[in-house]
Amino acid sequence: MTIFGLFNTSIMGMSAQSNALSNLSENIANVSTTGYKRATTQFLTVLNGYQDANQFGGGVTTRSRYDVSSQATIATTGNASDLAIRGKGFFVVSDSAGGVFLTRAGSFAPDSQGRLVNTAGYYLMAAPTGTQPDALSNLQVVRIHNDRLYSAPSTSAVLSANLPATSAIVAAADLPSANAATSTFTAKSSLTIYDNVGAAKVLNVYFAKTAAETWEMSIYDAADATSGGFPYANPALLTQTLTFDPANGSILTGGTATITPTGASTITVDLSNTTQLGAPFVVNYVNSNGNAAGAVRLVNVGSDGVLSYQLDNGQLVSAYTIPLAEVRAPTELFNFTGNVYVPNRDSGEISVSSPGAGGRGTIVASSLESSAVDLATELSAMIIAQRCYTANTQSFQTTSEILQVLNNIK
């Protein structure tokens, strides 16, 4: 190594330590930044090929990386729209121009248009209910409308009951399906569903035994009933035969029913857990989806990423599924202002899916992920970097003094 090579080596050393100090300063500055991931400095040896007497010596260079895969402390905030990720993954966000980014900073709040935006100005993206959250093209900016009412028609229902095995057989002319004044039944239940405008509609469900292990089920709109029940003003919405296994009382046929009440959507009724056993008639479970019209009171986000509106009538309406994104090499992501990341060739493309899928983490609502910076560690590293920088300046100064001696030789 020549005397001039010493200058080059010490300058590279100072530059490398300067880069390290820059990263340490950034970490310290972001010690309170939500979702911030610590910047690290990787030192790499630089060699100038084979070192002979006519070549300058080597040195050092640096490469900065963000430890985006680290998990920081999750703190509860009490704000329902604050979101944190426990485990792997990123939120998908967009800027005002529609650019797609990744972030762990989940301090979201509705803006004047109801869009969930974090403190850096990036909008949360999710898949509307009914759309699979497995493609970026399915995602849109989450928008909460507090200026309107929400309702959803029922599309599915569940009715589970036990029909007494010892019941008497009802004559054909007196079955509920006959809709006559003499119609009788073995058992009766009701099911509340919601029509296309969010109005509640009660359906009366009648069961009548027609033969051994065979029952007739008829469903009527309760609004069509006379004061005494039968006859109804309109025919049954559905009449269906149910058969049961004599060996164990489980349902064999008729376990699914499809009805379309007036002004409502087509509803699939699950009867698969209905039994015929030697016990009294009992309804074990009855429920339907859909909801009555109501205004948004609260926003709930589950660990599975489902964002639901809690209405002022107490009902929950599923609105979005917030996916989590992953890339093949997270540490290769480009970092941008606002604590967001952009994929590139080295990091791999973005893939999205529901929280918990493919090794992804889960979402923690009403919480934020703290900065991944430990102040004591950064200050200790800064002292070391400062001393290393000083040592390199001493090397430069010594080389300068040697060169001055050589220049003074006569």
Backbone torsions as a table, in degrees:
resi	resn	phi	psi	omega
1	MET	NA	131.1	179.5
2	THR	-81.8	171.1	179.0
3	ILE	-63.7	-32.0	178.7
4	PHE	-72.9	-26.8	175.8
5	GLY	-65.0	-29.8	177.8
6	LEU	-65.2	-38.5	175.5
7	PHE	-58.7	-47.5	-177.5
8	ASN	-61.3	-42.6	-178.1
9	THR	-65.3	-44.0	-179.0
10	SER	-68.9	-36.1	177.4
11	ILE	-64.2	-42.6	177.5
12	MET	-63.1	-36.7	178.0
13	GLY	-64.5	-43.2	178.5
14	MET	-64.6	-40.4	179.5
15	SER	-64.1	-40.6	-179.7
16	ALA	-64.9	-44.6	179.8
17	GLN	-69.2	-29.8	175.2
18	SER	-64.4	-40.8	177.0
19	ASN	-64.2	-39.7	178.4
20	ALA	-63.7	-42.8	178.2
21	LEU	-64.4	-35.1	177.9
22	SER	-62.7	-44.5	178.9
23	ASN	-66.2	-40.0	178.9
24	LEU	-63.9	-39.2	178.7
25	SER	-65.4	-39.9	177.8
26	GLU	-62.9	-42.2	179.1
27	ASN	-61.8	-45.1	-179.0
28	ILE	-64.7	-39.0	179.8
29	ALA	-64.9	-27.2	-176.8
30	ASN	-105.7	24.4	-178.4
31	VAL	-63.4	-21.1	179.6
32	SER	-113.4	11.8	-178.1
33	THR	-82.8	124.6	-178.9
34	THR	-60.1	127.8	174.6
35	GLY	73.6	7.8	-178.5
36	TYR	-70.4	138.2	178.0
37	LYS	-109.4	132.9	-173.5
38	ARG	-59.7	133.0	174.1
39	ALA	-83.4	132.4	178.9
40	THR	-118.4	153.2	-179.6
41	THR	-112.9	121.4	177.6
42	GLN	-100.8	124.8	180.0
43	PHE	-94.6	130.6	-177.0
44	LEU	-124.2	132.3	178.8
45	THR	-71.0	137.7	176.8
46	VAL	-115.4	121.1	177.8
47	LEU	-117.6	143.4	-179.9
48	ASN	-100.3	57.7	177.8
49	GLY	67.0	-146.7	179.3
50	TYR	-73.7	127.5	-174.1
51	GLN	-89.3	96.4	173.4
52	ASP	-108.2	-175.2	-172.3
53	ALA	-69.5	-16.4	-176.0
54	ASN	-101.8	9.0	-176.8
55	GLN	-118.5	147.0	175.0
56	PHE	-69.8	156.7	178.2
57	GLY	-76.4	179.2	179.9
58	GLY	-87.0	-158.6	-178.9
59	GLY	-173.9	-140.8	-177.2
60	VAL	-146.7	149.8	172.4
61	THR	-136.0	172.2	-176.8
62	THR	-131.1	160.5	172.3
63	ARG	-139.3	130.7	-179.2
64	SER	-95.5	139.8	176.3
65	ARG	-136.9	153.7	175.0
66	TYR	-108.5	129.5	-176.8
67	ASP	-78.6	67.8	-171.6
68	VAL	-70.7	-14.8	-178.4
69	SER	-88.9	-4.4	-177.8
70	SER	-75.5	150.9	178.7
71	GLN	-105.4	121.4	177.7
72	ALA	-97.4	175.1	-179.7
73	THR	-66.1	138.1	176.7
74	ILE	-102.7	124.1	-177.6
75	ALA	-114.9	137.4	178.6
76	THR	-76.3	136.5	-178.7
77	THR	-114.5	-26.3	-176.5
78	GLY	87.6	-7.6	177.5
79	ASN	-91.9	118.3	-172.2
80	ALA	-60.9	-27.0	-177.7
81	SER	-92.2	0.0	171.1
82	ASP	-78.0	127.9	-174.9
83	LEU	-128.0	140.6	175.6
84	ALA	-128.5	158.7	178.5
85	ILE	-112.7	124.4	173.5
86	ARG	-101.6	106.6	-177.2
87	GLY	111.6	-158.9	-175.5
88	LYS	-79.8	152.7	172.9
89	GLY	124.8	168.5	179.8
90	PHE	-137.3	152.5	167.3
91	PHE	-76.4	145.6	173.1
92	VAL	-94.6	125.5	-179.1
93	VAL	-131.4	164.1	177.3
94	SER	-135.9	156.5	175.8
95	ASP	-94.4	-176.4	-177.5
96	SER	-66.1	-20.0	179.2
97	ALA	-90.3	-3.5	179.2
98	GLY	93.8	3.2	177.2
99	GLY	-68.0	143.8	-176.5
100	VAL	-100.2	133.3	-179.6
101	PHE	-136.4	169.0	175.7
102	LEU	-118.7	146.8	179.0
103	THR	-156.1	160.3	170.3
104	ARG	-110.5	-0.4	-179.1
105	ALA	-82.8	104.5	-172.2
106	GLY	-107.4	29.9	179.5
107	SER	-82.8	73.2	-175.5
108	PHE	-92.7	149.5	175.7
109	ALA	-154.1	148.9	179.8
110	PRO	-67.7	138.2	173.2
111	ASP	-90.8	-167.2	-176.0
112	SER	-64.8	-19.8	178.5
113	GLN	-101.8	7.3	179.3
114	GLY	84.3	3.3	179.9
115	ARG	-79.3	136.9	179.0
116	LEU	-80.4	115.9	-176.6
117	VAL	-128.3	141.9	178.6
118	ASN	-89.4	179.1	-173.3
119	THR	-67.6	-17.9	177.9
120	ALA	-89.2	-2.0	177.3
121	GLY	90.7	17.9	179.6
122	TYR	-103.8	137.9	-173.8
123	TYR	-93.8	134.2	178.7
124	LEU	-70.7	137.1	179.4
125	MET	-115.7	143.0	-178.7
126	ALA	-154.7	169.8	179.2
127	ALA	-95.8	125.4	176.9
128	PRO	-59.3	150.3	178.2
129	THR	-54.9	132.8	-176.3
130	GLY	99.3	-9.0	178.3
131	THR	-114.5	135.9	-179.5
132	GLN	-72.0	131.6	-178.5
133	PRO	-86.0	42.5	-174.5
134	ASP	-115.1	14.5	178.1
135	ALA	-150.0	138.8	179.2
136	LEU	-60.1	-32.1	-178.4
137	SER	-66.8	-17.0	179.5
138	ASN	-88.5	-5.2	-174.0
139	LEU	-92.7	149.0	175.3
140	GLN	-144.2	163.6	179.9
141	VAL	-64.2	132.0	179.0
142	VAL	-71.1	125.8	-179.3
143	ARG	-129.9	122.9	179.9
144	ILE	-103.6	117.4	-179.2
145	HIS	-95.2	105.9	175.8
146	ASN	-91.1	1.2	-175.5
147	ASP	-106.0	22.4	-179.6
148	ARG	-152.4	167.2	175.3
149	LEU	-96.9	151.4	179.5
150	TYR	-117.5	139.3	171.6
151	SER	-147.4	158.2	178.6
152	ALA	-145.0	130.7	178.7
153	PRO	-71.3	149.3	176.6
154	SER	-70.8	138.2	176.4
155	THR	-126.2	-13.3	178.9
156	SER	-148.5	154.9	179.7
157	ALA	-151.1	160.3	178.1
158	VAL	-130.5	132.9	175.3
159	LEU	-136.2	115.5	179.6
160	SER	-121.3	123.8	-177.1
161	ALA	-145.6	164.8	170.5
162	ASN	-111.9	129.0	177.9
163	LEU	-101.7	127.9	-174.9
164	PRO	-62.1	126.1	-177.9
165	ALA	-68.1	-24.4	-176.0
166	THR	-91.7	8.8	-177.7
167	SER	-64.2	151.0	177.6
168	ALA	-77.0	154.0	179.9
169	ILE	-80.4	135.3	179.5
170	VAL	-92.8	134.9	-179.8
171	ALA	-64.1	148.6	-175.6
172	ALA	-58.0	-39.4	-177.2
173	ALA	-69.7	-18.5	-176.0
174	ASP	-106.4	9.2	-179.1
175	LEU	-68.0	153.0	177.1
176	PRO	-56.7	-32.4	-179.5
177	SER	-63.5	-22.8	178.9
178	ALA	-69.6	-22.0	178.7
179	ASN	51.3	48.7	-179.6
180	ALA	-113.8	165.7	179.1
181	ALA	-63.0	-24.1	-179.1
182	THR	-91.3	-0.2	-177.2
183	SER	-58.4	136.5	178.7
184	THR	-132.8	171.7	-175.8
185	PHE	-152.0	161.4	178.0
186	THR	-88.4	-39.4	-178.2
187	ALA	-149.8	155.0	-179.2
188	LYS	-141.7	142.4	173.8
189	SER	-140.0	180.0	177.8
190	SER	-139.7	157.1	-178.1
191	LEU	-138.4	126.3	178.3
192	THR	-97.7	126.1	177.4
193	ILE	-126.3	172.4	-179.3
194	TYR	-120.6	133.6	-176.9
195	ASP	-84.0	-169.7	-173.1
196	ASN	-68.3	-15.9	179.0
197	VAL	-112.1	16.0	175.3
198	GLY	81.2	13.6	177.5
199	ALA	-87.2	138.8	179.4
200	ALA	-72.9	140.7	178.9
201	LYS	-134.6	128.3	-179.0
202	VAL	-97.5	131.6	176.5
203	LEU	-111.4	131.9	175.8
204	ASN	-93.5	128.6	-177.5
205	VAL	-113.6	120.3	-178.6
206	TYR	-111.0	139.9	174.9
207	PHE	-121.4	133.2	177.0
208	ALA	-138.9	132.0	-179.6
209	LYS	-78.9	128.6	-177.9
210	THR	-110.6	-18.6	178.9
211	ALA	-169.4	175.8	177.9
212	ALA	-59.8	127.6	179.8
213	GLU	59.9	20.2	-179.1
214	THR	-132.6	132.1	-178.7
215	TRP	-133.3	154.2	171.6
216	GLU	-108.6	134.5	175.6
217	MET	-116.2	128.3	177.0
218	SER	-125.8	137.5	-179.0
219	ILE	-119.7	126.0	180.0
220	TYR	-121.2	155.0	171.0
221	ASP	-78.7	120.4	-176.2
222	ALA	-60.0	-26.5	-180.0
223	ALA	-66.9	-17.7	-179.0
224	ASP	-90.9	-0.8	-176.0
225	ALA	-76.6	146.2	171.3
226	THR	-81.8	176.7	-178.2
227	SER	-59.8	-30.4	-179.7
228	GLY	-99.0	5.0	-178.6
229	GLY	100.5	-102.4	178.6
230	PHE	-80.5	147.5	-4.0
231	PRO	-81.4	152.3	174.9
232	TYR	-82.3	156.8	-178.1
233	ALA	-68.7	-24.7	179.8
234	ASN	-130.7	156.4	179.4
235	PRO	-62.1	170.1	179.0
236	ALA	-63.3	143.9	174.8
237	LEU	-67.4	-29.4	-178.3
238	LEU	-159.5	138.6	168.6
239	THR	-128.4	126.2	-172.4
240	GLN	-142.2	144.5	178.6
241	THR	-92.4	133.5	175.9
242	LEU	-114.5	132.8	175.1
243	THR	-121.6	150.7	-174.7
244	PHE	-127.8	152.9	178.9
245	ASP	-78.5	119.0	-179.6
246	PRO	-65.5	-17.8	-177.5
247	ALA	-75.2	-34.4	-176.3
248	ASN	-140.2	-1.7	176.4
249	GLY	80.4	5.4	179.3
250	SER	-79.1	156.0	-176.7
251	ILE	-74.0	137.1	179.5
252	LEU	-102.9	-48.5	179.5
253	THR	-133.0	153.6	179.8
254	GLY	87.5	17.5	-176.7
255	GLY	-73.6	-8.5	177.2
256	THR	-133.3	134.9	178.9
257	ALA	-128.6	147.4	179.5
258	THR	-126.1	125.6	-178.3
259	ILE	-132.4	154.7	176.2
260	THR	-133.3	87.8	178.8
261	PRO	-64.5	156.9	179.5
262	THR	-59.8	127.1	178.4
263	GLY	76.6	8.3	-178.3
264	ALA	-123.8	168.4	176.8
265	SER	-79.1	165.7	174.7
266	THR	-66.9	131.3	-174.6
267	ILE	-118.7	130.5	174.9
268	THR	-98.3	121.4	-177.6
269	VAL	-103.9	123.3	179.4
270	ASP	-91.0	115.6	178.5
271	LEU	-113.6	14.7	-168.9
272	SER	-63.4	-21.3	179.8
273	ASN	-98.4	9.2	176.2
274	THR	-74.3	140.4	-176.6
275	THR	-129.3	164.0	169.5
276	GLN	-123.8	100.4	-176.5
277	LEU	-127.9	167.5	-179.9
278	GLY	-78.7	58.7	-179.7
279	ALA	-142.8	162.5	-180.0
280	PRO	-64.4	164.6	176.1
281	PHE	-65.6	132.2	178.3
282	VAL	-150.8	139.5	174.3
283	VAL	-95.1	115.1	-178.1
284	ASN	-82.0	-37.2	-177.2
285	TYR	-159.7	136.8	175.5
286	VAL	-145.9	132.9	-177.0
287	ASN	-164.7	159.0	174.4
288	SER	-146.3	155.9	175.9
289	ASN	-87.3	-168.9	-175.3
290	GLY	85.5	171.8	-179.9
291	ASN	-157.4	155.3	175.1
292	ALA	-74.6	160.3	-179.7
293	ALA	-63.9	135.9	179.2
294	GLY	-164.0	161.0	179.3
295	ALA	-92.8	152.4	179.7
296	VAL	-70.4	125.7	176.6
297	ARG	-106.6	-42.8	-179.7
298	LEU	-140.5	162.1	173.9
299	VAL	-114.9	129.1	178.4
300	ASN	-116.9	137.5	175.9
301	VAL	-126.1	122.4	179.9
302	GLY	-87.0	167.8	178.8
303	SER	-63.9	-20.1	177.5
304	ASP	-86.3	5.3	176.7
305	GLY	86.4	0.6	-179.3
306	VAL	-77.1	119.2	177.1
307	LEU	-95.7	120.7	-177.7
308	SER	-122.0	150.7	173.5
309	TYR	-96.0	128.5	169.9
310	GLN	-92.7	115.2	-175.6
311	LEU	-84.9	166.4	-178.9
312	ASP	-70.6	-9.2	174.8
313	ASN	-93.7	7.0	176.3
314	GLY	90.1	-5.9	-177.6
315	GLN	-88.1	155.9	178.3
316	LEU	-106.8	135.2	178.2
317	VAL	-122.3	118.4	176.9
318	SER	-72.1	128.8	-175.8
319	ALA	-117.1	-42.7	-176.7
320	TYR	-143.5	161.4	165.7
321	THR	-118.6	118.2	-179.4
322	ILE	-85.3	112.9	-179.1
323	PRO	-83.8	167.2	170.6
324	LEU	-115.5	140.7	-177.2
325	ALA	-103.5	153.7	177.4
326	GLU	-140.8	154.1	170.4
327	VAL	-130.7	163.3	-175.7
328	ARG	-65.4	-41.1	-177.8
329	ALA	-129.5	86.7	-175.2
330	PRO	-59.1	-33.8	-177.1
331	THR	-69.8	-11.3	178.4
332	GLU	-92.2	-1.6	179.8
333	LEU	-62.4	144.4	173.2
334	PHE	-79.2	137.8	179.7
335	ASN	-98.2	135.3	179.7
336	PHE	-124.8	163.5	178.2
337	THR	-57.4	138.4	-178.3
338	GLY	98.5	12.3	176.9
339	ASN	61.6	42.0	177.4
340	VAL	-121.4	161.1	-177.0
341	TYR	-127.3	151.3	179.8
342	VAL	-126.8	132.9	179.0
343	PRO	-72.2	161.0	177.6
344	ASN	-149.5	-173.9	-177.0
345	ARG	-61.5	-38.0	-177.6
346	ASP	-73.6	-35.6	-177.8
347	SER	-77.6	-29.6	-175.0
348	GLY	94.5	166.8	-176.6
349	GLU	-77.8	161.0	179.4
350	ILE	-78.0	134.1	169.4
351	SER	-122.7	138.6	-178.2
352	VAL	-122.9	149.9	176.9
353	SER	-164.6	174.4	179.6
354	SER	-65.8	149.0	175.8
355	PRO	-53.6	138.9	-179.7
356	GLY	91.9	-17.0	-178.8
357	ALA	-85.8	140.3	176.2
358	GLY	61.8	33.1	179.2
359	GLY	81.6	4.2	178.4
360	ARG	-70.3	161.0	179.3
361	GLY	-80.5	-164.0	178.4
362	THR	-122.1	162.7	-179.0
363	ILE	-97.7	135.4	177.5
364	VAL	-112.6	114.0	-178.3
365	ALA	-81.5	161.3	179.9
366	SER	55.6	34.2	-177.9
367	SER	-148.1	159.6	175.6
368	LEU	-133.2	145.9	174.4
369	GLU	-84.9	125.8	-178.5
370	SER	-72.4	172.9	174.5
371	SER	-65.3	144.7	-179.6
372	ALA	-86.0	14.7	-177.3
373	VAL	-92.9	130.9	171.5
374	ASP	-103.1	113.8	-172.1
375	LEU	-59.7	-41.7	-178.8
376	ALA	-62.2	-41.8	179.4
377	THR	-63.7	-42.3	-178.6
378	GLU	-66.0	-40.9	-179.7
379	LEU	-66.4	-37.8	177.5
380	SER	-64.9	-43.6	178.8
381	ALA	-65.2	-33.2	179.6
382	MET	-66.1	-38.8	178.1
383	ILE	-62.9	-42.7	179.5
384	ILE	-64.2	-45.1	-179.5
385	ALA	-63.6	-38.1	179.2
386	GLN	-63.5	-43.6	179.8
387	ARG	-67.3	-37.6	177.5
388	CYS	-65.4	-38.5	177.5
389	TYR	-63.3	-44.2	179.0
390	THR	-61.6	-40.0	179.0
391	ALA	-62.5	-38.6	178.6
392	ASN	-68.4	-35.1	176.7
393	THR	-66.9	-34.4	176.8
394	GLN	-65.6	-38.0	177.0
395	SER	-62.9	-42.7	178.8
396	PHE	-63.2	-43.6	-178.7
397	GLN	-64.4	-41.3	178.8
398	THR	-63.1	-43.1	178.6
399	THR	-62.2	-39.7	178.5
400	SER	-63.2	-40.9	179.3
401	GLU	-65.7	-38.9	178.1
402	ILE	-63.3	-43.0	-179.5
403	LEU	-65.4	-34.3	178.6
404	GLN	-66.5	-39.3	176.9
405	VAL	-61.0	-44.4	-179.9
406	LEU	-63.6	-38.7	-179.5
407	ASN	-68.3	-25.6	-178.0
408	ASN	-86.2	-6.4	180.0
409	ILE	-70.2	129.6	-178.9
410	LYS	-114.6	NA	NA
